[in-house]
Amino acid sequence: MPSKRLSRREVYTSLAWELVIMAGTVMLAYYFEYTDTFSVHVQGFLCYDTMYTKPYLGPEDSSAVPPVLLYALVAGLPTLLVI
């Protein structure tokens, strides 16, 4: 069965489109995470007794990995693998 070989120009064009799509995805993730496009409802346990009132710690506060590092890895590793 003969296989079709792609020319260098086709490979570079395909790679460029993949990088544009990946960059757009990263930009959208950044935009939605760090802007106020969608308001976030902060929830916690609230009552009238200040001894029992506790704020909700979001994933950024209780996470062992900072979100910026996580986004950099999620965006950088696939890009390196594609290249």
PDB file with SEQRES, HELIX, SHEET and CRYST1 records, atoms N, CA, C and O in Angstrom:
SEQRES   1 A   83  MET PRO SER LYS ARG LEU SER ARG ARG GLU VAL TYR THR          
SEQRES   2 A   83  SER LEU ALA TRP GLU LEU VAL ILE MET ALA GLY THR VAL          
SEQRES   3 A   83  MET LEU ALA TYR TYR PHE GLU TYR THR ASP THR PHE SER          
SEQRES   4 A   83  VAL HIS VAL GLN GLY PHE LEU CYS TYR ASP THR MET TYR          
SEQRES   5 A   83  THR LYS PRO TYR LEU GLY PRO GLU ASP SER SER ALA VAL          
SEQRES   6 A   83  PRO PRO VAL LEU LEU TYR ALA LEU VAL ALA GLY LEU PRO          
SEQRES   7 A   83  THR LEU LEU VAL ILE                                          
HELIX    1 AA1 ARG A    8  TYR A   34  1                                  27    
HELIX    2 AA2 PRO A   59  SER A   62  1                                   4    
HELIX    3 AA3 PRO A   67  VAL A   82  1                                  16    
CRYST1    1.000    1.000    1.000  90.00  90.00  90.00 P 1           1          
ATOM      1  N   MET A   1       0.836  -1.158   0.000  1.00  0.00           N  
ATOM      2  CA  MET A   1       0.000   0.000   0.000  1.00  0.00           C  
ATOM      3  C   MET A   1       0.899   1.246   0.000  1.00  0.00           C  
ATOM      4  O   MET A   1       1.676   1.433   0.937  1.00  0.00           O  
ATOM      5  N   PRO A   2       0.813   2.073  -0.999  1.00  0.00           N  
ATOM      6  CA  PRO A   2       1.665   3.264  -1.060  1.00  0.00           C  
ATOM      7  C   PRO A   2       1.203   4.321  -0.056  1.00  0.00           C  
ATOM      8  O   PRO A   2       0.005   4.554   0.109  1.00  0.00           O  
ATOM      9  N   SER A   3       2.150   4.942   0.598  1.00  0.00           N  
ATOM     10  CA  SER A   3       1.815   6.005   1.552  1.00  0.00           C  
ATOM     11  C   SER A   3       2.147   7.354   0.932  1.00  0.00           C  
ATOM     12  O   SER A   3       3.106   7.482   0.171  1.00  0.00           O  
ATOM     13  N   LYS A   4       1.363   8.332   1.256  1.00  0.00           N  
ATOM     14  CA  LYS A   4       1.564   9.674   0.716  1.00  0.00           C  
ATOM     15  C   LYS A   4       2.548  10.418   1.609  1.00  0.00           C  
ATOM     16  O   LYS A   4       2.328  10.540   2.814  1.00  0.00           O  
ATOM     17  N   ARG A   5       3.613  10.907   1.031  1.00  0.00           N  
ATOM     18  CA  ARG A   5       4.595  11.704   1.777  1.00  0.00           C  
ATOM     19  C   ARG A   5       4.223  13.168   1.629  1.00  0.00           C  
ATOM     20  O   ARG A   5       3.894  13.640   0.541  1.00  0.00           O  
ATOM     21  N   LEU A   6       4.283  13.858   2.726  1.00  0.00           N  
ATOM     22  CA  LEU A   6       3.989  15.287   2.699  1.00  0.00           C  
ATOM     23  C   LEU A   6       5.255  16.065   2.369  1.00  0.00           C  
ATOM     24  O   LEU A   6       6.352  15.711   2.802  1.00  0.00           O  
ATOM     25  N   SER A   7       5.084  17.115   1.607  1.00  0.00           N  
ATOM     26  CA  SER A   7       6.233  17.962   1.303  1.00  0.00           C  
ATOM     27  C   SER A   7       6.560  18.814   2.533  1.00  0.00           C  
ATOM     28  O   SER A   7       5.751  18.926   3.454  1.00  0.00           O  
ATOM     29  N   ARG A   8       7.736  19.403   2.536  1.00  0.00           N  
ATOM     30  CA  ARG A   8       8.147  20.233   3.671  1.00  0.00           C  
ATOM     31  C   ARG A   8       7.201  21.412   3.866  1.00  0.00           C  
ATOM     32  O   ARG A   8       6.877  21.787   4.994  1.00  0.00           O  
ATOM     33  N   ARG A   9       6.771  21.980   2.769  1.00  0.00           N  
ATOM     34  CA  ARG A   9       5.867  23.128   2.855  1.00  0.00           C  
ATOM     35  C   ARG A   9       4.559  22.742   3.540  1.00  0.00           C  
ATOM     36  O   ARG A   9       4.049  23.507   4.359  1.00  0.00           O  
ATOM     37  N   GLU A  10       4.014  21.586   3.225  1.00  0.00           N  
ATOM     38  CA  GLU A  10       2.777  21.127   3.855  1.00  0.00           C  
ATOM     39  C   GLU A  10       2.980  20.862   5.347  1.00  0.00           C  
ATOM     40  O   GLU A  10       2.110  21.157   6.166  1.00  0.00           O  
ATOM     41  N   VAL A  11       4.140  20.301   5.684  1.00  0.00           N  
ATOM     42  CA  VAL A  11       4.438  20.014   7.093  1.00  0.00           C  
ATOM     43  C   VAL A  11       4.549  21.321   7.872  1.00  0.00           C  
ATOM     44  O   VAL A  11       3.987  21.436   8.961  1.00  0.00           O  
ATOM     45  N   TYR A  12       5.256  22.298   7.336  1.00  0.00           N  
ATOM     46  CA  TYR A  12       5.417  23.583   8.018  1.00  0.00           C  
ATOM     47  C   TYR A  12       4.083  24.326   8.116  1.00  0.00           C  
ATOM     48  O   TYR A  12       3.817  24.980   9.124  1.00  0.00           O  
ATOM     49  N   THR A  13       3.253  24.233   7.096  1.00  0.00           N  
ATOM     50  CA  THR A  13       1.943  24.874   7.140  1.00  0.00           C  
ATOM     51  C   THR A  13       1.077  24.231   8.218  1.00  0.00           C  
ATOM     52  O   THR A  13       0.401  24.928   8.974  1.00  0.00           O  
ATOM     53  N   SER A  14       1.098  22.920   8.288  1.00  0.00           N  
ATOM     54  CA  SER A  14       0.335  22.207   9.309  1.00  0.00           C  
ATOM     55  C   SER A  14       0.841  22.558  10.709  1.00  0.00           C  
ATOM     56  O   SER A  14       0.042  22.772  11.621  1.00  0.00           O  
ATOM     57  N   LEU A  15       2.144  22.618  10.880  1.00  0.00           N  
ATOM     58  CA  LEU A  15       2.734  22.971  12.172  1.00  0.00           C  
ATOM     59  C   LEU A  15       2.350  24.395  12.574  1.00  0.00           C  
ATOM     60  O   LEU A  15       2.053  24.653  13.741  1.00  0.00           O  
ATOM     61  N   ALA A  16       2.356  25.319  11.611  1.00  0.00           N  
ATOM     62  CA  ALA A  16       1.992  26.701  11.907  1.00  0.00           C  
ATOM     63  C   ALA A  16       0.540  26.778  12.364  1.00  0.00           C  
ATOM     64  O   ALA A  16       0.241  27.482  13.329  1.00  0.00           O  
ATOM     65  N   TRP A  17      -0.365  26.076  11.697  1.00  0.00           N  
ATOM     66  CA  TRP A  17      -1.773  26.089  12.101  1.00  0.00           C  
ATOM     67  C   TRP A  17      -1.955  25.488  13.488  1.00  0.00           C  
ATOM     68  O   TRP A  17      -2.732  26.007  14.289  1.00  0.00           O  
ATOM     69  N   GLU A  18      -1.254  24.408  13.777  1.00  0.00           N  
ATOM     70  CA  GLU A  18      -1.361  23.796  15.106  1.00  0.00           C  
ATOM     71  C   GLU A  18      -0.876  24.748  16.185  1.00  0.00           C  
ATOM     72  O   GLU A  18      -1.485  24.832  17.252  1.00  0.00           O  
ATOM     73  N   LEU A  19       0.208  25.464  15.927  1.00  0.00           N  
ATOM     74  CA  LEU A  19       0.717  26.415  16.910  1.00  0.00           C  
ATOM     75  C   LEU A  19      -0.236  27.596  17.100  1.00  0.00           C  
ATOM     76  O   LEU A  19      -0.387  28.093  18.216  1.00  0.00           O  
ATOM     77  N   VAL A  20      -0.876  28.045  16.028  1.00  0.00           N  
ATOM     78  CA  VAL A  20      -1.853  29.128  16.141  1.00  0.00           C  
ATOM     79  C   VAL A  20      -3.043  28.678  16.986  1.00  0.00           C  
ATOM     80  O   VAL A  20      -3.518  29.433  17.834  1.00  0.00           O  
ATOM     81  N   ILE A  21      -3.522  27.471  16.766  1.00  0.00           N  
ATOM     82  CA  ILE A  21      -4.647  26.942  17.535  1.00  0.00           C  
ATOM     83  C   ILE A  21      -4.258  26.785  19.004  1.00  0.00           C  
ATOM     84  O   ILE A  21      -5.040  27.132  19.888  1.00  0.00           O  
ATOM     85  N   MET A  22      -3.065  26.269  19.273  1.00  0.00           N  
ATOM     86  CA  MET A  22      -2.621  26.102  20.648  1.00  0.00           C  
ATOM     87  C   MET A  22      -2.445  27.456  21.339  1.00  0.00           C  
ATOM     88  O   MET A  22      -2.812  27.608  22.504  1.00  0.00           O  
ATOM     89  N   ALA A  23      -1.892  28.431  20.634  1.00  0.00           N  
ATOM     90  CA  ALA A  23      -1.714  29.758  21.221  1.00  0.00           C  
ATOM     91  C   ALA A  23      -3.068  30.393  21.528  1.00  0.00           C  
ATOM     92  O   ALA A  23      -3.234  31.029  22.569  1.00  0.00           O  
ATOM     93  N   GLY A  24      -4.024  30.225  20.636  1.00  0.00           N  
ATOM     94  CA  GLY A  24      -5.362  30.746  20.885  1.00  0.00           C  
ATOM     95  C   GLY A  24      -6.023  30.099  22.085  1.00  0.00           C  
ATOM     96  O   GLY A  24      -6.715  30.769  22.853  1.00  0.00           O  
ATOM     97  N   THR A  25      -5.818  28.815  22.252  1.00  0.00           N  
ATOM     98  CA  THR A  25      -6.374  28.112  23.406  1.00  0.00           C  
ATOM     99  C   THR A  25      -5.759  28.615  24.699  1.00  0.00           C  
ATOM    100  O   THR A  25      -6.465  28.817  25.687  1.00  0.00           O  
ATOM    101  N   VAL A  26      -4.453  28.817  24.702  1.00  0.00           N  
ATOM    102  CA  VAL A  26      -3.782  29.331  25.896  1.00  0.00           C  
ATOM    103  C   VAL A  26      -4.249  30.745  26.197  1.00  0.00           C  
ATOM    104  O   VAL A  26      -4.461  31.090  27.359  1.00  0.00           O  
ATOM    105  N   MET A  27      -4.413  31.569  25.167  1.00  0.00           N  
ATOM    106  CA  MET A  27      -4.868  32.933  25.386  1.00  0.00           C  
ATOM    107  C   MET A  27      -6.291  32.961  25.941  1.00  0.00           C  
ATOM    108  O   MET A  27      -6.599  33.782  26.804  1.00  0.00           O  
ATOM    109  N   LEU A  28      -7.156  32.078  25.459  1.00  0.00           N  
ATOM    110  CA  LEU A  28      -8.511  32.004  25.997  1.00  0.00           C  
ATOM    111  C   LEU A  28      -8.506  31.555  27.449  1.00  0.00           C  
ATOM    112  O   LEU A  28      -9.239  32.108  28.269  1.00  0.00           O  
ATOM    113  N   ALA A  29      -7.692  30.562  27.777  1.00  0.00           N  
ATOM    114  CA  ALA A  29      -7.604  30.096  29.160  1.00  0.00           C  
ATOM    115  C   ALA A  29      -7.118  31.213  30.069  1.00  0.00           C  
ATOM    116  O   ALA A  29      -7.650  31.400  31.163  1.00  0.00           O  
ATOM    117  N   TYR A  30      -6.117  31.950  29.629  1.00  0.00           N  
ATOM    118  CA  TYR A  30      -5.607  33.086  30.410  1.00  0.00           C  
ATOM    119  C   TYR A  30      -6.681  34.148  30.564  1.00  0.00           C  
ATOM    120  O   TYR A  30      -6.880  34.680  31.656  1.00  0.00           O  
ATOM    121  N   TYR A  31      -7.367  34.457  29.486  1.00  0.00           N  
ATOM    122  CA  TYR A  31      -8.399  35.496  29.508  1.00  0.00           C  
ATOM    123  C   TYR A  31      -9.511  35.137  30.486  1.00  0.00           C  
ATOM    124  O   TYR A  31      -9.937  35.981  31.275  1.00  0.00           O  
ATOM    125  N   PHE A  32      -9.983  33.902  30.443  1.00  0.00           N  
ATOM    126  CA  PHE A  32     -11.079  33.504  31.321  1.00  0.00           C  
ATOM    127  C   PHE A  32     -10.639  33.361  32.771  1.00  0.00           C  
ATOM    128  O   PHE A  32     -11.446  33.559  33.679  1.00  0.00           O  
ATOM    129  N   GLU A  33      -9.387  33.024  33.005  1.00  0.00           N  
ATOM    130  CA  GLU A  33      -8.909  32.827  34.373  1.00  0.00           C  
ATOM    131  C   GLU A  33      -8.608  34.149  35.067  1.00  0.00           C  
ATOM    132  O   GLU A  33      -8.953  34.321  36.236  1.00  0.00           O  
ATOM    133  N   TYR A  34      -7.981  35.072  34.381  1.00  0.00           N  
ATOM    134  CA  TYR A  34      -7.477  36.279  35.027  1.00  0.00           C  
ATOM    135  C   TYR A  34      -8.268  37.551  34.716  1.00  0.00           C  
ATOM    136  O   TYR A  34      -7.814  38.643  35.057  1.00  0.00           O  
ATOM    137  N   THR A  35      -9.409  37.446  34.094  1.00  0.00           N  
ATOM    138  CA  THR A  35     -10.265  38.614  33.895  1.00  0.00           C  
ATOM    139  C   THR A  35     -11.612  38.349  34.553  1.00  0.00           C  
ATOM    140  O   THR A  35     -11.895  37.230  34.982  1.00  0.00           O  
ATOM    141  N   ASP A  36     -12.428  39.374  34.629  1.00  0.00           N  
ATOM    142  CA  ASP A  36     -13.733  39.244  35.267  1.00  0.00           C  
ATOM    143  C   ASP A  36     -14.839  39.018  34.254  1.00  0.00           C  
ATOM    144  O   ASP A  36     -15.918  39.597  34.379  1.00  0.00           O  
ATOM    145  N   THR A  37     -14.592  38.193  33.260  1.00  0.00           N  
ATOM    146  CA  THR A  37     -15.611  37.893  32.265  1.00  0.00           C  
ATOM    147  C   THR A  37     -16.789  37.177  32.907  1.00  0.00           C  
ATOM    148  O   THR A  37     -17.945  37.535  32.681  1.00  0.00           O  
ATOM    149  N   PHE A  38     -16.486  36.158  33.714  1.00  0.00           N  
ATOM    150  CA  PHE A  38     -17.505  35.433  34.448  1.00  0.00           C  
ATOM    151  C   PHE A  38     -17.240  35.640  35.931  1.00  0.00           C  
ATOM    152  O   PHE A  38     -16.156  35.326  36.424  1.00  0.00           O  
ATOM    153  N   SER A  39     -18.224  36.165  36.637  1.00  0.00           N  
ATOM    154  CA  SER A  39     -18.026  36.400  38.066  1.00  0.00           C  
ATOM    155  C   SER A  39     -18.057  35.077  38.818  1.00  0.00           C  
ATOM    156  O   SER A  39     -18.812  34.165  38.479  1.00  0.00           O  
ATOM    157  N   VAL A  40     -17.231  34.996  39.831  1.00  0.00           N  
ATOM    158  CA  VAL A  40     -17.107  33.779  40.619  1.00  0.00           C  
ATOM    159  C   VAL A  40     -17.834  33.978  41.935  1.00  0.00           C  
ATOM    160  O   VAL A  40     -17.645  34.987  42.615  1.00  0.00           O  
ATOM    161  N   HIS A  41     -18.653  33.027  42.284  1.00  0.00           N  
ATOM    162  CA  HIS A  41     -19.359  33.080  43.558  1.00  0.00           C  
ATOM    163  C   HIS A  41     -18.490  32.412  44.613  1.00  0.00           C  
ATOM    164  O   HIS A  41     -18.225  31.212  44.537  1.00  0.00           O  
ATOM    165  N   VAL A  42     -18.051  33.183  45.592  1.00  0.00           N  
ATOM    166  CA  VAL A  42     -17.221  32.651  46.661  1.00  0.00           C  
ATOM    167  C   VAL A  42     -18.149  32.078  47.717  1.00  0.00           C  
ATOM    168  O   VAL A  42     -19.021  32.767  48.247  1.00  0.00           O  
ATOM    169  N   GLN A  43     -17.941  30.802  48.008  1.00  0.00           N  
ATOM    170  CA  GLN A  43     -18.815  30.128  48.945  1.00  0.00           C  
ATOM    171  C   GLN A  43     -18.007  29.642  50.137  1.00  0.00           C  
ATOM    172  O   GLN A  43     -16.847  29.255  49.991  1.00  0.00           O  
ATOM    173  N   GLY A  44     -18.594  29.661  51.268  1.00  0.00           N  
ATOM    174  CA  GLY A  44     -17.951  29.168  52.473  1.00  0.00           C  
ATOM    175  C   GLY A  44     -19.014  28.820  53.490  1.00  0.00           C  
ATOM    176  O   GLY A  44     -20.209  28.886  53.201  1.00  0.00           O  
ATOM    177  N   PHE A  45     -18.588  28.456  54.659  1.00  0.00           N  
ATOM    178  CA  PHE A  45     -19.535  28.185  55.731  1.00  0.00           C  
ATOM    179  C   PHE A  45     -19.674  29.453  56.543  1.00  0.00           C  
ATOM    180  O   PHE A  45     -18.731  29.879  57.209  1.00  0.00           O  
ATOM    181  N   LEU A  46     -20.846  30.057  56.489  1.00  0.00           N  
ATOM    182  CA  LEU A  46     -21.074  31.315  57.177  1.00  0.00           C  
ATOM    183  C   LEU A  46     -22.228  31.145  58.168  1.00  0.00           C  
ATOM    184  O   LEU A  46     -23.267  30.570  57.845  1.00  0.00           O  
ATOM    185  N   CYS A  47     -22.024  31.643  59.339  1.00  0.00           N  
ATOM    186  CA  CYS A  47     -23.090  31.677  60.334  1.00  0.00           C  
ATOM    187  C   CYS A  47     -22.884  32.915  61.194  1.00  0.00           C  
ATOM    188  O   CYS A  47     -21.916  33.652  61.001  1.00  0.00           O  
ATOM    189  N   TYR A  48     -23.777  33.146  62.131  1.00  0.00           N  
ATOM    190  CA  TYR A  48     -23.695  34.350  62.942  1.00  0.00           C  
ATOM    191  C   TYR A  48     -22.684  34.243  64.077  1.00  0.00           C  
ATOM    192  O   TYR A  48     -22.367  35.240  64.725  1.00  0.00           O  
ATOM    193  N   ASP A  49     -22.186  33.057  64.314  1.00  0.00           N  
ATOM    194  CA  ASP A  49     -21.183  32.871  65.358  1.00  0.00           C  
ATOM    195  C   ASP A  49     -19.805  32.972  64.704  1.00  0.00           C  
ATOM    196  O   ASP A  49     -19.453  32.133  63.874  1.00  0.00           O  
ATOM    197  N   THR A  50     -19.028  33.985  65.067  1.00  0.00           N  
ATOM    198  CA  THR A  50     -17.726  34.201  64.433  1.00  0.00           C  
ATOM    199  C   THR A  50     -16.730  33.093  64.745  1.00  0.00           C  
ATOM    200  O   THR A  50     -15.726  32.955  64.046  1.00  0.00           O  
ATOM    201  N   MET A  51     -16.987  32.310  65.771  1.00  0.00           N  
ATOM    202  CA  MET A  51     -16.077  31.217  66.097  1.00  0.00           C  
ATOM    203  C   MET A  51     -16.138  30.102  65.042  1.00  0.00           C  
ATOM    204  O   MET A  51     -15.146  29.411  64.808  1.00  0.00           O  
ATOM    205  N   TYR A  52     -17.310  29.933  64.406  1.00  0.00           N  
ATOM    206  CA  TYR A  52     -17.482  28.854  63.433  1.00  0.00           C  
ATOM    207  C   TYR A  52     -17.423  29.319  61.982  1.00  0.00           C  
ATOM    208  O   TYR A  52     -17.433  28.479  61.082  1.00  0.00           O  
ATOM    209  N   THR A  53     -17.363  30.582  61.728  1.00  0.00           N  
ATOM    210  CA  THR A  53     -17.349  31.095  60.366  1.00  0.00           C  
ATOM    211  C   THR A  53     -15.988  30.831  59.729  1.00  0.00           C  
ATOM    212  O   THR A  53     -14.958  31.252  60.257  1.00  0.00           O  
ATOM    213  N   LYS A  54     -15.986  30.147  58.615  1.00  0.00           N  
ATOM    214  CA  LYS A  54     -14.744  29.817  57.917  1.00  0.00           C  
ATOM    215  C   LYS A  54     -14.896  30.193  56.444  1.00  0.00           C  
ATOM    216  O   LYS A  54     -15.909  29.859  55.829  1.00  0.00           O  
ATOM    217  N   PRO A  55     -13.910  30.880  55.867  1.00  0.00           N  
ATOM    218  CA  PRO A  55     -13.978  31.189  54.434  1.00  0.00           C  
ATOM    219  C   PRO A  55     -13.619  29.957  53.610  1.00  0.00           C  
ATOM    220  O   PRO A  55     -12.915  29.059  54.071  1.00  0.00           O  
ATOM    221  N   TYR A  56     -14.118  29.943  52.391  1.00  0.00           N  
ATOM    222  CA  TYR A  56     -13.795  28.849  51.472  1.00  0.00           C  
ATOM    223  C   TYR A  56     -12.430  29.119  50.856  1.00  0.00           C  
ATOM    224  O   TYR A  56     -12.228  30.164  50.239  1.00  0.00           O  
ATOM    225  N   LEU A  57     -11.500  28.200  51.013  1.00  0.00           N  
ATOM    226  CA  LEU A  57     -10.197  28.322  50.368  1.00  0.00           C  
ATOM    227  C   LEU A  57     -10.304  27.720  48.979  1.00  0.00           C  
ATOM    228  O   LEU A  57     -10.581  26.531  48.824  1.00  0.00           O  
ATOM    229  N   GLY A  58     -10.086  28.541  47.985  1.00  0.00           N  
ATOM    230  CA  GLY A  58     -10.173  28.070  46.614  1.00  0.00           C  
ATOM    231  C   GLY A  58      -8.999  27.185  46.258  1.00  0.00           C  
ATOM    232  O   GLY A  58      -8.098  26.999  47.075  1.00  0.00           O  
ATOM    233  N   PRO A  59      -8.990  26.634  45.053  1.00  0.00           N  
ATOM    234  CA  PRO A  59      -7.897  25.746  44.648  1.00  0.00           C  
ATOM    235  C   PRO A  59      -6.552  26.452  44.597  1.00  0.00           C  
ATOM    236  O   PRO A  59      -5.516  25.808  44.763  1.00  0.00           O  
ATOM    237  N   GLU A  60      -6.543  27.782  44.367  1.00  0.00           N  
ATOM    238  CA  GLU A  60      -5.276  28.507  44.324  1.00  0.00           C  
ATOM    239  C   GLU A  60      -4.634  28.581  45.700  1.00  0.00           C  
ATOM    240  O   GLU A  60      -3.409  28.559  45.821  1.00  0.00           O  
ATOM    241  N   ASP A  61      -5.459  28.671  46.738  1.00  0.00           N  
ATOM    242  CA  ASP A  61      -4.935  28.802  48.090  1.00  0.00           C  
ATOM    243  C   ASP A  61      -4.494  27.471  48.684  1.00  0.00           C  
ATOM    244  O   ASP A  61      -3.545  27.422  49.467  1.00  0.00           O  
ATOM    245  N   SER A  62      -5.178  26.394  48.316  1.00  0.00           N  
ATOM    246  CA  SER A  62      -4.871  25.101  48.923  1.00  0.00           C  
ATOM    247  C   SER A  62      -4.029  24.199  48.018  1.00  0.00           C  
ATOM    248  O   SER A  62      -3.727  23.067  48.397  1.00  0.00           O  
ATOM    249  N   SER A  63      -3.648  24.673  46.843  1.00  0.00           N  
ATOM    250  CA  SER A  63      -2.911  23.857  45.892  1.00  0.00           C  
ATOM    251  C   SER A  63      -1.413  23.871  46.196  1.00  0.00           C  
ATOM    252  O   SER A  63      -0.867  24.868  46.669  1.00  0.00           O  
ATOM    253  N   ALA A  64      -0.763  22.744  45.912  1.00  0.00           N  
ATOM    254  CA  ALA A  64       0.684  22.661  46.088  1.00  0.00           C  
ATOM    255  C   ALA A  64       1.426  23.241  44.885  1.00  0.00           C  
ATOM    256  O   ALA A  64       2.596  23.608  45.000  1.00  0.00           O  
ATOM    257  N   VAL A  65       0.761  23.327  43.736  1.00  0.00           N  
ATOM    258  CA  VAL A  65       1.374  23.844  42.509  1.00  0.00           C  
ATOM    259  C   VAL A  65       0.713  25.174  42.166  1.00  0.00           C  
ATOM    260  O   VAL A  65      -0.513  25.239  42.072  1.00  0.00           O  
ATOM    261  N   PRO A  66       1.498  26.242  41.978  1.00  0.00           N  
ATOM    262  CA  PRO A  66       0.894  27.527  41.603  1.00  0.00           C  
ATOM    263  C   PRO A  66       0.226  27.439  40.228  1.00  0.00           C  
ATOM    264  O   PRO A  66       0.752  26.779  39.332  1.00  0.00           O  
ATOM    265  N   PRO A  67      -0.924  28.094  40.049  1.00  0.00           N  
ATOM    266  CA  PRO A  67      -1.639  28.015  38.770  1.00  0.00           C  
ATOM    267  C   PRO A  67      -0.813  28.500  37.582  1.00  0.00           C  
ATOM    268  O   PRO A  67      -0.949  27.955  36.487  1.00  0.00           O  
ATOM    269  N   VAL A  68       0.035  29.504  37.766  1.00  0.00           N  
ATOM    270  CA  VAL A  68       0.841  30.021  36.653  1.00  0.00           C  
ATOM    271  C   VAL A  68       1.797  28.939  36.155  1.00  0.00           C  
ATOM    272  O   VAL A  68       1.969  28.775  34.947  1.00  0.00           O  
ATOM    273  N   LEU A  69       2.416  28.204  37.068  1.00  0.00           N  
ATOM    274  CA  LEU A  69       3.313  27.118  36.680  1.00  0.00           C  
ATOM    275  C   LEU A  69       2.549  26.014  35.966  1.00  0.00           C  
ATOM    276  O   LEU A  69       3.028  25.459  34.978  1.00  0.00           O  
ATOM    277  N   LEU A  70       1.373  25.700  36.461  1.00  0.00           N  
ATOM    278  CA  LEU A  70       0.553  24.664  35.830  1.00  0.00           C  
ATOM    279  C   LEU A  70       0.165  25.052  34.409  1.00  0.00           C  
ATOM    280  O   LEU A  70       0.245  24.227  33.499  1.00  0.00           O  
ATOM    281  N   TYR A  71      -0.256  26.307  34.208  1.00  0.00           N  
ATOM    282  CA  TYR A  71      -0.621  26.761  32.862  1.00  0.00           C  
ATOM    283  C   TYR A  71       0.584  26.776  31.933  1.00  0.00           C  
ATOM    284  O   TYR A  71       0.462  26.450  30.752  1.00  0.00           O  
ATOM    285  N   ALA A  72       1.737  27.147  32.452  1.00  0.00           N  
ATOM    286  CA  ALA A  72       2.945  27.155  31.625  1.00  0.00           C  
ATOM    287  C   ALA A  72       3.295  25.734  31.175  1.00  0.00           C  
ATOM    288  O   ALA A  72       3.670  25.528  30.021  1.00  0.00           O  
ATOM    289  N   LEU A  73       3.177  24.776  32.057  1.00  0.00           N  
ATOM    290  CA  LEU A  73       3.466  23.385  31.689  1.00  0.00           C  
ATOM    291  C   LEU A  73       2.440  22.838  30.706  1.00  0.00           C  
ATOM    292  O   LEU A  73       2.793  22.147  29.750  1.00  0.00           O  
ATOM    293  N   VAL A  74       1.164  23.151  30.947  1.00  0.00           N  
ATOM    294  CA  VAL A  74       0.105  22.663  30.057  1.00  0.00           C  
ATOM    295  C   VAL A  74       0.252  23.253  28.659  1.00  0.00           C  
ATOM    296  O   VAL A  74      -0.054  22.584  27.671  1.00  0.00           O  
ATOM    297  N   ALA A  75       0.714  24.487  28.564  1.00  0.00           N  
ATOM    298  CA  ALA A  75       0.896  25.112  27.257  1.00  0.00           C  
ATOM    299  C   ALA A  75       2.235  24.749  26.637  1.00  0.00           C  
ATOM    300  O   ALA A  75       2.331  24.605  25.419  1.00  0.00           O  
ATOM    301  N   GLY A  76       3.277  24.598  27.460  1.00  0.00           N  
ATOM    302  CA  GLY A  76       4.619  24.397  26.930  1.00  0.00           C  
ATOM    303  C   GLY A  76       4.924  22.971  26.491  1.00  0.00           C  
ATOM    304  O   GLY A  76       5.562  22.770  25.458  1.00  0.00           O  
ATOM    305  N   LEU A  77       4.488  21.994  27.248  1.00  0.00           N  
ATOM    306  CA  LEU A  77       4.819  20.606  26.899  1.00  0.00           C  
ATOM    307  C   LEU A  77       4.219  20.163  25.566  1.00  0.00           C  
ATOM    308  O   LEU A  77       4.942  19.589  24.752  1.00  0.00           O  
ATOM    309  N   PRO A  78       2.923  20.402  25.302  1.00  0.00           N  
ATOM    310  CA  PRO A  78       2.412  20.018  23.986  1.00  0.00           C  
ATOM    311  C   PRO A  78       3.093  20.759  22.836  1.00  0.00           C  
ATOM    312  O   PRO A  78       3.309  20.191  21.766  1.00  0.00           O  
ATOM    313  N   THR A  79       3.429  22.025  23.062  1.00  0.00           N  
ATOM    314  CA  THR A  79       4.122  22.785  22.016  1.00  0.00           C  
ATOM    315  C   THR A  79       5.474  22.163  21.700  1.00  0.00           C  
ATOM    316  O   THR A  79       5.830  22.018  20.530  1.00  0.00           O  
ATOM    317  N   LEU A  80       6.222  21.798  22.718  1.00  0.00           N  
ATOM    318  CA  LEU A  80       7.516  21.141  22.486  1.00  0.00           C  
ATOM    319  C   LEU A  80       7.342  19.781  21.813  1.00  0.00           C  
ATOM    320  O   LEU A  80       8.146  19.404  20.960  1.00  0.00           O  
ATOM    321  N   LEU A  81       6.310  19.051  22.185  1.00  0.00           N  
ATOM    322  CA  LEU A  81       6.085  17.750  21.558  1.00  0.00           C  
ATOM    323  C   LEU A  81       5.710  17.874  20.088  1.00  0.00           C  
ATOM    324  O   LEU A  81       6.119  17.052  19.268  1.00  0.00           O  
ATOM    325  N   VAL A  82       4.927  18.907  19.754  1.00  0.00           N  
ATOM    326  CA  VAL A  82       4.545  19.100  18.355  1.00  0.00           C  
ATOM    327  C   VAL A  82       5.739  19.515  17.526  1.00  0.00           C  
ATOM    328  O   VAL A  82       5.904  19.065  16.392  1.00  0.00           O  
ATOM    329  N   ILE A  83       6.580  20.379  18.092  1.00  0.00           N  
ATOM    330  CA  ILE A  83       7.777  20.835  17.354  1.00  0.00           C  
ATOM    331  C   ILE A  83       8.743  19.689  17.227  1.00  0.00           C  
ATOM    332  O   ILE A  83       9.815  19.847  16.643  1.00  0.00           O  
TER     333      ILE A  83                                                      
END                                                                             
